[in-house]
């Protein structure tokens, strides 16, 4: 089932003991040229389960403390993350959403059946104004996903006008009538979502023609300039990217990519909390496979767009496990363990390497859905908890807009069968995917300090790494660590701090040599000055 790169027969314990030696890495602070866009740390909010209602939004009359209807505790937690961009209203929901149902007096808005996610009836009390005002309050860019699947060109064009026109136009007048005088700034606009699936079951050729048509009528209003995003591929569909680059490459500013750490779309996906060691390493290997996926899509884009004008936006990523027992089917509510924190950290480490092409990523999703930052109670009592994934994003904030520093960290590698879950159903082994025990990423932050994140995914072995720092004289190091007794540990409303950052003390700096002893199953983020 599980093996090491070096041999298929040697035992796990022996390999760890044989290779548990100090690694030496050089960090040249002058070698970086590429900035890590803050948009790499984007979020995704869909009308799905209790992401919006009960998560972001409770309404002005709720007994739960709120700021103009937004949950106060959730808002403050998101503000602390320095969220750069948030995607809305979907996801699959976007191509069933008609924006005019979500404007005007709330008591007059028609209700909506969420056909994609559990058949929930929503009252449309959270619409365009509520989302864009939230983005303004958080200081983040809105990313609107437009309805191509069941919408019309006129509907989408009018939405852009409604949001961004400051002129004496029909939709601008309607917006003012609804209480918003000044137009919003809306940069990112997605022309459809998952057009290959829930967004219309289209071929890439057919979608390319639809994109051309819709895009023609999305006119820039005043000084607002749309960054036009095409509905891109699902993970390994490289032909989709090829067709879009050939057909509409000159018309789009970016193309999306969706990649989930998931065992497949049919049958059980596995528990978020109850998993064995093989399943643990499998998940980390699966999340790291996004690097090869990005490289292959990037190669197609590089051939057609050698100047790198078109961005690759991984606007849905993260873990997808079975829904928690007792929760509403179709609401995708899952717990969040230390394992998920590793998926977040390892994925972000990969994204940092490819920001010449990867310009935005959006983890799915921000509250109560899939690999969320925050969980709120499902009983309406007003409890909230921060997940281990939230803590990774908070610890990684120094990397936003920092200059990426390439480093080469060698590590022993666990190999786990790609067909792990299918093997239980008698499928043939489909090969192995690697999971390095150690991972690290470094960047020169905007304040001149060096941000260094190190991940040790070993279940039982600490590692000592020596970093030789060249290019700048450094004198001080401080940091925090995220770890727990078990990789299945998680936070809940009764135990909110089981997995939470603490001060890290095992980093020693002398003569520009940094020695770090990183415990098993831990994530460390250091600031070196």
Order of alpha helices (4+ residues) and beta strands (2+ residues): beta-alpha-beta-beta-beta-beta-alpha-beta-beta-beta-alpha-beta-alpha-alpha-beta-alpha-beta-alpha-beta-alpha-alpha-beta-alpha-beta-beta-beta-alpha-beta-beta-alpha-beta-beta-beta-beta-beta-beta-beta-beta-beta
